[in-house]
Amino acid sequence: MTVFAVEYTYAQDSTDLRNEHRPAHRDYLCEFLGDGAVRLLASGPTPVVDGALLIFAAEDKSALNEVLANDPFSKVGALEQTDITEWNPVIGLLTQFAS
């Protein structure tokens, strides 16, 4: 599996929209905590930039893209931008997922 750092940038003036859909967003992400083609390793907000950082392990980028496209935040227009970067953790708790 490959590790990917996913950076969400929230759409401008989307606070109310995100608050409304946050429970569904979090429930959806929790579906990827176990084993599978896409696995969520960590997730949380980035307060300095109005967004979030999500760390996934995925068999391939297309499987990850499908998961991200079905995130409730994506479906309701709460995201302005999604950046995906392949990442190779070499020190720390996530090294077990390194390629």
C-alpha distances in whole Angstrom, upper triangle without the diagonal:
4,7,10,13,15,19,22,25,28,30,34,36,33,34,36,33,30,32,33,30,28,28,26,24,23,23,21,18,19,18,14,15,14,11,10,8,9,9,12,12,16,18,22,24,25,29,30,28,29,25,22,19,16,13,10,6,5,5,7,10,13,11,11,15,16,15,17,20,21,21,25,25,24,26,29,29,28,26,28,24,21,19,15,14,11,11,11,12,15,17,17,16,12,12,10,7,8,7
4,7,10,13,16,19,22,25,28,31,34,31,32,34,32,29,31,32,29,27,28,26,23,22,23,21,18,19,19,15,15,16,14,13,10,10,10,12,12,14,17,20,22,23,27,27,25,26,23,20,16,14,11,8,5,5,6,7,8,12,11,10,13,15,15,16,19,20,20,24,24,22,25,28,27,27,24,25,22,18,16,12,10,7,8,8,10,13,16,16,15,12,11,11,7,7,6
4,7,10,13,16,20,22,25,28,31,28,29,31,29,26,28,30,26,24,25,24,21,20,21,19,16,17,18,14,14,15,14,13,12,10,9,10,9,11,13,16,19,19,23,24,22,23,20,16,13,10,7,6,4,6,9,9,10,13,12,10,13,16,14,15,18,19,18,22,22,21,24,26,26,24,22,23,19,16,14,10,9,6,5,6,8,11,13,14,13,9,10,10,7,7,8
4,6,10,13,16,19,22,25,27,25,26,28,26,23,26,27,24,22,23,22,19,19,20,18,15,17,17,14,15,16,16,15,13,10,10,10,10,11,12,15,16,17,20,21,19,20,16,14,10,8,6,5,6,7,10,10,8,12,12,9,11,14,13,12,15,17,16,20,19,18,21,23,22,21,18,19,16,12,10,6,5,4,5,8,10,13,15,16,15,11,13,14,10,10,11
4,7,10,13,16,19,22,25,22,23,26,24,21,23,25,22,20,22,21,18,17,20,18,15,17,18,15,15,18,18,17,16,13,12,10,10,10,10,12,13,13,17,17,15,16,13,10,7,6,5,7,9,11,14,13,11,14,14,11,12,15,14,12,16,17,16,19,17,17,20,22,21,19,16,17,14,10,8,6,5,6,6,10,10,14,15,15,15,12,14,15,12,12,14
4,6,10,13,16,19,21,19,20,23,21,18,20,22,19,17,20,19,15,15,18,16,13,16,17,14,16,18,19,18,16,13,13,11,11,10,9,11,12,12,15,16,14,14,10,8,6,5,6,8,11,12,15,14,11,13,13,10,10,13,12,9,12,14,13,15,14,13,17,18,17,15,12,13,10,7,6,5,6,9,10,13,14,18,19,18,18,15,17,19,15,16,17
4,7,10,13,16,18,16,17,20,19,16,19,21,18,17,19,19,15,16,19,17,14,17,19,17,18,21,22,21,20,16,16,13,14,12,10,10,10,9,12,13,10,10,7,6,5,6,9,11,14,16,19,17,14,16,17,13,13,16,14,11,14,16,13,16,13,13,16,17,15,13,10,11,8,6,5,7,8,11,12,16,16,20,21,20,20,17,20,21,19,19,20
4,6,9,12,15,13,14,17,15,12,15,17,15,14,17,16,13,14,17,15,14,17,19,17,19,22,23,22,21,17,17,14,16,13,11,10,9,9,12,13,9,8,5,5,6,8,11,13,17,17,21,19,16,17,17,14,13,15,14,10,12,14,11,13,10,10,13,14,12,10,7,8,6,5,7,9,12,15,16,19,20,23,24,23,22,20,23,24,22,22,23
4,7,9,12,11,12,15,14,12,15,17,16,15,18,18,15,16,20,18,17,20,22,21,22,26,27,26,25,21,21,18,19,17,14,12,10,9,11,11,7,6,4,7,9,11,15,17,20,21,24,22,19,20,21,17,16,18,17,13,14,16,14,14,11,11,14,14,11,9,6,6,5,6,8,12,14,18,19,22,23,26,26,26,25,23,26,28,25,25,27
4,6,9,7,8,12,10,9,12,14,13,12,16,16,13,15,18,17,17,20,22,21,23,26,28,27,26,22,22,19,21,18,15,13,10,10,11,12,9,6,5,8,11,13,17,19,22,23,26,25,21,22,22,19,17,19,17,14,15,16,13,13,9,10,13,11,9,6,4,5,7,9,12,15,18,21,22,25,26,29,29,28,28,26,29,30,28,28,30
4,6,5,9,11,10,9,13,14,14,14,18,18,15,18,21,19,19,23,24,24,26,29,31,30,28,25,25,23,24,22,18,17,14,14,14,15,11,9,9,12,15,17,20,22,25,26,29,27,23,23,24,21,19,20,19,16,15,17,15,14,10,10,12,11,7,5,5,4,8,11,14,17,20,23,25,28,29,33,33,32,31,29,32,34,31,31,33
4,5,8,11,11,11,14,15,16,16,20,20,18,20,23,23,22,26,27,27,29,32,34,33,32,29,29,26,27,24,21,19,15,15,14,14,12,9,10,14,17,20,23,25,29,29,32,30,27,27,28,25,23,24,23,19,19,20,18,17,13,14,16,13,10,8,9,7,11,14,17,20,23,26,28,31,31,35,35,34,34,32,35,36,34,34,36
4,6,8,8,10,12,13,14,15,19,19,18,20,23,23,23,26,28,28,30,33,35,34,34,30,30,27,28,25,22,19,16,16,15,16,14,10,12,16,19,21,25,27,31,31,34,33,29,30,30,27,25,26,24,21,21,21,19,17,14,15,16,13,11,9,11,10,14,17,20,23,26,29,30,34,34,37,37,36,35,34,37,38,36,37,38
4,6,5,6,8,10,11,11,15,16,14,16,19,19,19,22,24,25,26,30,32,31,30,27,27,24,26,23,19,17,14,15,15,16,14,10,11,14,17,19,23,24,28,28,32,30,27,27,27,24,22,23,21,18,18,18,15,13,10,12,13,10,8,6,8,9,13,15,18,21,24,27,29,32,32,36,35,34,33,31,35,36,33,34,36
4,5,5,6,9,10,10,14,15,14,15,18,19,19,21,24,25,26,29,32,31,31,28,27,24,25,22,18,16,13,14,13,15,13,10,11,13,17,19,23,25,28,29,33,31,29,29,28,25,24,24,22,19,20,20,16,14,11,14,15,12,11,8,11,12,15,17,20,23,25,29,29,32,32,35,35,33,32,31,34,35,33,35,36
4,5,5,6,9,10,13,14,14,16,18,19,20,22,24,25,27,30,33,32,32,29,28,25,27,24,20,18,16,17,16,19,17,13,14,16,20,21,25,27,30,31,34,33,30,30,29,27,25,25,23,21,21,20,17,14,12,15,15,12,12,9,13,15,18,20,23,25,28,31,32,35,35,38,38,36,34,33,37,38,35,37,39
4,6,5,6,8,11,12,11,14,16,16,17,20,22,23,25,28,30,30,29,26,26,23,25,23,19,17,16,18,17,20,18,14,14,15,19,20,23,24,28,28,31,30,28,27,26,24,22,22,20,18,17,16,14,11,9,11,11,8,8,7,10,13,16,17,21,23,26,29,30,33,33,37,37,35,33,32,35,36,34,35,37
4,5,5,5,9,10,9,11,14,14,14,17,19,20,21,25,27,27,27,23,23,20,22,19,15,14,12,14,14,17,15,12,11,12,15,16,20,21,25,25,29,28,25,25,24,21,20,20,18,15,16,15,12,9,7,10,11,9,9,6,9,12,14,15,19,21,24,26,27,30,30,33,33,31,30,28,32,33,30,32,34
4,6,5,8,10,10,11,14,15,16,17,20,21,22,26,29,28,29,25,24,21,23,20,17,15,13,16,15,18,17,13,13,14,17,18,22,23,27,28,31,31,28,28,27,24,23,23,21,18,19,18,14,12,10,14,14,12,13,10,13,16,18,19,22,24,27,29,30,32,32,35,35,32,30,30,33,34,32,34,36
4,6,8,9,10,12,13,14,16,18,19,21,23,26,29,28,29,26,25,22,24,22,19,17,16,19,19,22,20,17,16,17,20,20,23,24,28,28,31,31,29,28,27,24,23,23,20,18,18,17,14,10,10,13,13,10,12,10,14,17,19,20,23,25,28,31,31,34,34,37,37,35,33,32,35,35,33,35,37
4,6,5,6,9,10,11,12,14,16,18,19,23,25,25,25,22,21,19,21,19,16,15,15,18,19,21,20,16,15,15,17,17,21,21,24,25,28,27,25,25,23,21,20,19,16,15,15,13,10,7,7,10,10,8,11,9,12,15,17,17,21,22,25,28,28,31,31,35,35,32,30,29,32,32,30,32,34
4,5,5,6,8,10,10,12,14,16,17,20,23,23,24,21,19,17,18,16,13,12,12,15,16,19,18,15,13,12,15,15,18,19,22,23,26,26,24,24,23,20,20,19,16,15,16,14,10,8,8,11,12,11,13,10,12,16,17,17,20,21,24,26,26,29,28,32,31,29,27,26,29,30,27,30,32
4,5,5,6,8,10,11,13,15,16,19,22,22,23,20,19,17,19,17,14,14,14,18,19,22,21,18,16,15,17,16,19,20,23,24,27,27,26,25,23,21,21,20,17,16,17,14,11,9,10,14,14,13,16,14,16,19,20,20,22,23,26,27,28,30,29,33,32,30,27,26,30,30,28,30,32
4,5,5,6,9,10,11,13,15,18,21,20,21,18,18,16,18,17,15,15,16,19,21,24,22,19,17,16,17,16,19,19,21,22,25,25,23,23,20,18,18,17,14,13,14,11,9,6,9,11,11,11,14,13,15,18,19,18,21,22,25,26,27,30,29,33,33,30,28,26,30,29,27,30,31
4,6,5,6,9,10,12,14,17,19,19,19,16,15,13,16,14,11,12,13,16,18,21,19,16,13,12,14,12,15,15,18,19,22,22,20,20,18,16,16,15,12,11,12,10,6,5,6,9,10,10,12,11,12,16,16,15,18,18,21,23,24,26,26,29,29,27,25,23,27,27,24,27,28
4,5,5,6,9,10,11,14,17,18,19,16,14,11,13,12,10,10,12,16,17,21,19,17,14,12,13,12,14,14,17,19,22,22,21,21,19,16,17,17,13,12,14,12,9,9,10,13,14,14,16,14,15,18,18,17,19,19,21,23,23,25,24,28,27,25,22,21,25,24,22,25,27
4,6,5,7,10,10,13,16,16,18,15,14,12,15,14,12,14,16,19,21,24,23,21,18,16,17,14,16,16,18,19,22,23,22,22,19,17,18,17,13,14,15,12,10,10,12,14,14,15,18,16,17,21,21,19,22,21,24,25,25,27,26,30,29,27,24,23,26,25,23,26,28
4,5,5,8,10,12,15,14,15,13,12,11,14,14,12,14,16,19,22,25,23,20,17,15,16,13,15,14,16,16,19,19,18,18,15,13,14,13,9,10,12,9,7,8,10,12,12,14,16,15,16,19,19,17,19,19,21,22,23,25,25,28,29,27,24,22,25,24,22,25,26
4,5,6,7,11,13,13,14,10,9,7,10,10,9,11,14,17,19,22,21,19,15,13,12,10,11,10,13,14,17,18,17,17,14,12,13,13,9,9,12,10,8,9,11,12,14,15,17,15,15,19,18,15,17,16,18,19,20,22,21,25,25,23,20,18,21,21,18,21,23
4,5,5,8,12,12,14,11,9,8,10,10,10,12,15,19,21,24,23,22,18,15,15,12,13,12,14,15,18,19,19,19,16,14,17,16,12,13,15,13,11,12,14,16,17,19,20,19,19,22,21,19,20,19,21,21,21,23,22,25,25,23,19,18,21,20,18,22,23
4,6,7,10,10,12,10,9,9,12,13,13,16,19,22,24,27,26,24,21,18,17,14,14,12,14,14,16,18,18,18,14,13,15,14,10,12,14,12,11,13,15,16,17,19,21,20,20,23,22,20,21,20,22,22,22,23,23,26,27,24,21,19,22,21,19,22,23
4,6,7,7,9,6,5,5,9,10,11,15,18,20,24,26,25,23,20,17,15,12,11,9,10,10,13,15,15,15,12,11,13,12,9,11,14,12,11,14,16,16,18,20,21,20,20,23,21,18,19,17,19,18,18,20,19,23,23,21,18,16,19,17,15,18,19
4,7,9,11,9,6,5,7,9,11,14,17,20,23,26,25,24,21,17,15,12,11,9,10,12,15,17,17,18,15,14,17,16,13,14,17,16,14,17,18,19,21,23,24,22,22,25,23,20,21,19,20,19,19,19,18,21,21,19,16,14,17,15,14,17,19
4,6,10,9,6,8,9,12,14,18,21,24,27,30,29,28,24,21,19,15,14,11,11,12,14,17,18,19,15,15,18,17,14,17,19,18,17,19,21,22,23,25,27,26,25,28,26,23,23,21,22,20,20,20,19,22,22,20,17,15,17,15,14,17,19
4,7,8,6,9,11,14,16,20,24,26,29,32,30,30,26,23,20,17,14,11,10,10,11,14,16,17,14,14,17,17,14,17,20,18,18,21,23,23,24,27,28,28,26,29,27,24,24,21,21,19,19,19,19,21,22,20,17,15,17,14,12,16,17
4,5,6,10,12,15,17,21,24,26,30,32,30,29,26,22,20,17,15,11,9,8,9,12,14,14,10,11,15,14,12,15,17,16,17,20,22,21,22,25,27,26,25,28,26,22,22,19,20,18,19,19,20,22,24,22,19,17,18,16,13,16,16
4,7,10,13,16,18,21,24,26,29,31,29,29,25,22,20,16,14,10,8,6,5,8,10,10,7,8,12,11,10,13,15,15,16,19,21,20,21,25,25,25,24,26,24,20,20,17,17,16,17,18,19,22,24,23,20,17,18,16,13,15,15
4,7,10,12,14,17,20,22,26,27,26,25,21,18,16,12,11,7,6,4,7,8,9,10,7,6,10,10,8,10,13,13,13,17,18,17,19,22,23,22,20,23,20,17,17,14,15,14,15,16,17,20,22,21,18,15,17,15,12,14,15
4,6,9,11,15,18,20,24,26,24,24,20,17,14,11,9,5,5,6,9,11,12,13,10,9,13,13,10,12,15,15,14,17,18,18,20,23,23,22,21,23,21,18,17,15,15,14,14,15,15,18,19,18,15,12,15,13,10,13,14
4,6,8,11,15,17,20,22,21,21,17,13,11,7,6,5,6,9,12,14,14,15,12,10,13,14,10,11,15,14,13,16,16,17,19,21,22,20,19,21,19,16,16,14,15,14,14,15,15,18,18,17,14,11,14,14,11,14,16
4,7,11,14,16,20,22,21,21,17,14,11,8,5,5,7,10,14,15,15,18,15,13,16,17,14,14,18,18,16,19,19,19,22,24,24,22,21,23,21,17,17,15,15,14,13,13,12,15,15,13,10,8,11,11,9,12,15
4,7,11,13,16,18,18,18,14,11,8,6,5,7,10,13,17,18,17,19,17,14,17,18,15,14,18,18,15,18,17,18,21,22,22,20,19,21,19,16,16,14,15,15,13,15,13,16,16,13,11,10,13,14,12,15,17
4,7,10,13,15,15,14,11,7,6,4,6,9,12,15,19,19,18,20,18,14,16,17,14,13,16,16,13,15,14,15,18,19,19,17,15,18,16,14,14,14,15,16,15,17,16,19,18,16,14,13,17,17,16,18,20
4,7,9,12,12,11,9,5,6,7,9,12,16,18,22,22,21,22,21,17,19,20,17,15,18,18,14,16,14,16,19,19,19,16,15,17,16,14,15,15,16,18,17,19,18,21,20,18,16,16,19,20,19,21,23
4,6,9,9,8,6,4,6,9,12,15,19,21,25,24,22,24,23,19,20,21,18,16,19,19,15,16,13,15,19,18,17,14,13,15,14,14,15,16,17,19,19,21,20,23,22,20,19,19,22,24,22,23,26
4,6,6,6,5,5,6,10,13,16,20,22,26,25,23,25,24,21,21,23,20,18,20,21,18,18,15,17,21,20,19,15,14,14,14,13,14,15,16,19,18,21,19,22,22,20,20,19,22,24,23,23,26
4,5,6,7,8,10,14,17,20,24,26,30,29,26,28,28,24,24,26,24,21,23,24,20,20,17,19,22,21,20,16,15,16,16,16,17,19,20,22,22,24,23,26,24,23,23,22,26,28,26,27,29
4,6,8,10,12,15,18,22,25,27,31,30,27,29,29,25,25,27,25,22,24,26,22,23,19,21,24,23,21,17,16,16,16,16,16,19,19,22,22,24,23,26,25,24,24,24,26,29,27,27,30
4,6,8,10,14,17,20,23,25,29,27,24,26,26,23,22,24,23,19,21,23,20,20,17,18,21,20,18,15,13,12,12,13,13,16,17,20,20,23,23,26,25,24,25,24,26,29,27,27,29
4,7,10,14,17,20,24,25,29,27,24,26,26,22,21,23,21,18,19,21,17,17,14,15,18,17,15,11,10,10,11,12,14,17,18,22,22,25,24,28,27,26,26,25,28,30,27,28,30
4,7,10,14,16,20,21,25,24,21,22,22,18,18,20,18,14,16,17,14,15,11,13,16,15,13,10,8,9,9,10,11,13,16,19,19,22,22,25,25,24,23,22,25,26,24,25,27
4,7,10,13,17,18,22,21,19,21,20,16,16,18,16,13,15,16,13,14,11,13,16,16,15,12,10,12,11,10,11,12,14,16,16,19,19,22,22,20,20,18,21,23,21,22,24
4,7,10,14,16,19,19,17,19,18,14,15,17,15,13,16,17,14,16,14,14,18,19,17,15,13,14,12,10,10,10,11,13,13,16,15,18,18,17,16,15,18,19,17,18,20
4,6,10,12,16,16,14,16,15,11,13,15,12,10,14,15,12,15,13,14,17,19,18,16,14,15,13,10,10,9,11,12,12,14,14,18,18,16,15,13,16,17,14,16,18
4,7,10,14,14,13,15,14,11,13,15,13,12,16,16,14,17,16,17,20,22,21,19,17,19,16,13,12,10,10,10,9,11,11,14,15,14,12,10,12,13,11,12,14
4,6,10,11,10,13,11,8,11,13,10,11,14,15,14,17,17,17,19,22,22,20,18,20,17,14,13,10,10,10,10,11,12,15,16,15,14,10,13,13,9,11,13
4,7,9,10,12,10,9,12,14,12,13,16,17,16,20,20,19,22,25,25,24,21,23,20,16,15,12,12,10,10,10,11,14,16,15,13,10,11,11,7,9,10
4,5,7,9,7,6,10,11,10,12,15,15,16,19,20,19,21,24,24,24,21,23,20,16,15,12,12,10,11,12,14,17,19,19,17,14,15,13,10,11,11
4,7,9,7,8,11,12,12,14,16,17,18,22,23,21,23,26,27,26,24,26,23,19,18,14,14,12,13,14,16,19,21,21,20,16,16,15,11,12,11
4,6,6,7,9,10,11,13,15,16,17,21,22,20,22,25,25,25,22,23,20,17,15,12,12,10,13,14,17,20,22,23,22,18,18,17,14,14,12
4,5,5,6,9,10,10,12,14,15,19,19,17,19,22,22,22,19,20,17,13,12,9,10,9,12,14,17,20,23,23,22,18,19,19,15,15,14
4,5,5,6,9,10,10,13,15,18,19,16,17,21,21,21,19,20,17,14,14,11,13,13,16,18,21,24,26,27,25,22,23,22,18,19,17
4,5,5,7,9,10,11,13,17,18,16,17,20,21,21,19,21,18,15,15,13,14,14,16,18,20,23,26,25,24,20,21,20,17,18,17
4,5,5,6,9,10,11,15,15,13,15,19,18,19,16,18,15,12,12,9,11,11,14,16,18,21,23,23,21,18,19,19,15,16,16
4,5,5,6,9,10,14,14,11,13,16,16,17,14,16,13,10,11,9,12,13,16,19,21,24,26,26,24,21,23,23,19,20,19
4,5,5,6,9,12,13,11,12,16,16,17,15,17,15,13,14,13,16,16,19,21,23,27,29,28,26,23,25,24,20,22,21
4,6,5,7,10,12,10,11,15,15,16,14,17,15,12,14,12,15,16,18,20,22,25,27,26,24,21,23,22,19,21,21
4,5,5,9,9,7,9,12,12,12,11,13,11,9,11,10,13,15,17,20,21,25,26,25,24,21,23,23,20,21,21
4,6,8,9,6,7,11,11,12,11,13,12,10,12,12,16,18,20,23,25,29,30,29,28,25,27,27,23,24,24
4,6,8,7,6,10,11,12,12,15,15,13,16,15,19,20,22,25,26,30,31,30,28,25,28,27,24,26,26
4,5,5,6,9,10,10,10,13,13,11,14,15,18,20,21,24,25,28,29,28,26,23,26,26,23,25,26
4,5,5,6,9,9,10,14,14,14,17,18,21,23,25,28,28,32,32,31,28,26,29,29,26,28,29
4,6,6,6,5,6,10,11,11,14,16,19,22,23,26,27,31,31,29,28,26,29,29,26,28,29
4,6,5,6,6,9,9,9,13,14,18,20,22,26,27,30,31,30,29,26,29,29,26,27,28
4,6,8,9,12,13,13,16,18,21,24,26,29,30,34,35,33,32,29,32,32,29,30,31
4,6,8,11,13,14,18,20,23,26,28,31,32,36,36,35,33,31,34,34,31,33,34
4,5,8,10,12,15,18,22,24,26,30,31,35,35,34,33,31,33,34,31,32,33
4,7,9,11,15,17,20,23,25,28,29,33,33,32,30,28,32,32,29,31,32
4,6,7,11,14,17,20,22,25,26,30,30,30,29,26,29,30,27,28,29
4,7,10,14,17,20,22,26,27,30,31,31,30,28,30,32,29,29,30
4,7,10,13,17,19,22,24,27,28,28,28,25,27,29,26,26,26
4,7,10,13,15,19,20,24,25,25,25,22,24,25,22,22,23
4,7,10,12,16,18,21,23,23,23,20,22,23,20,20,20
4,7,9,13,15,19,20,21,21,17,19,20,17,16,16
4,6,10,12,15,18,18,19,16,16,18,15,14,14
4,7,10,13,16,17,17,14,14,15,12,11,10
4,6,9,12,13,14,11,11,13,10,8,9
4,6,9,11,12,9,8,10,8,5,6
4,6,7,9,6,5,8,7,5,8
4,7,9,8,5,9,9,7,9
4,7,7,6,10,11,9,13
4,6,6,9,11,11,14
4,6,7,9,10,14
4,5,6,7,11
4,5,5,9
4,6,9
4,6
4
